[in-house]
Amino acid sequence: MKKLDKILDNVMRFLMAVAMFALLAGGTWQIFTRWILRNPSTVTDEFLRYVLIWASMIGSAYCFYKDKHLALDLVKGRAKGAFNVVLSVFIEAAIVFFVGYVFVYGGWKLTANATNVSSVMRIPFKFLYSILPISGVFIILARALKYVQLFAERKEKKGENA
């Protein structure tokens, strides 16, 4: 389990690093062509827009993986005992259902049915939209891995206490 955890962490960190480097390189190129060469690049605006979308989607999946995502804990923080456990399970199930239905299923349908291409770079939107199911799978894997590890730790603690 730790090996899968490490692989998932490394893959997401690598994808985020590549996206951040692409943003840095594209922004630098745009500044260089606009101010030094006095002939602005025509593709960098579109390139940076799409890379930013990819970076934010992979970043949001990584936040779910590290449990640092935005959460409204108003009710959950006040719940006690069994209600807190039931509420936590309901929230996690709702997250997994939403991500599975909207990101994975909806993103896959969107990707499969896309026929247009981007206006400047002529990149098929199938490629651009594919980040939705990719990030959705990362989020679901991260949540599943979190709970498998949680249950394994509880079993170990029960085994030590017995």
Helices and strands as residue ranges (DSSP letters): H 2-31, I 32-36, H 44-66, H 81-98, I 99-106, H 107-113, H 125-129, H 131-161
